[in-house]
Amino acid sequence: MYITEERLRQIIREELQAALRPADEEPMGVQELADHLGLSAYTVSRKAITGDLPAFKVGKTWRFYLSDVRAALTAPSVIDPWQRSPRSVAAHKAAATRKRNGNL
C-alpha cells in the first residue's frame, strides 16, 4: 500500500497536533462546541462531516478537541482564486450540452 505525499503530510500534521495538545484537554461534543462557537449543532455537525472542522467519531457521535478547532479556524486558508465552484462547473457543462444540441 502506498501513501500519497498529501496523506503523509496530513498524518504528520495530525500527530503534531496530538503531541502539542494539552494532556488534560477533554474532547467536546457537538452541542458543547456549538455553544462555544455560537453556531447551531447542525452547522457544527455538517462542518465535521465535510472536514471543515477537525473531529473524530466515537460510536455515532462527533467529538472535538477545542485546541484543534482553534488551530483550524485561525490557520490561514489556501484558496485557489481560479478554481470554479461545482455549481458554476455544472452550469457551464449544461450550457455546453444545450449549445451542442441546438437548444439555446
Sequence and secondary structure as in RCSB ss.txt:
>XXXX:A:sequence
MYITEERLRQIIREELQAALRPADEEPMGVQELADHLGLSAYTVSRKAITGDLPAFKVGKTWRFYLSDVRAALTA
PSVIDPWQRSPRSVAAHKAAATRKRNGNL
>XXXX:A:secstr
    HHHHHHHHHHHHHHHHS TT   B HHHHHHHHT  HHHHHHHHHHTSS  EEETTEEEB HHHHHHHHHS
     TT   HHHHHHHHHHHHHHHHT  
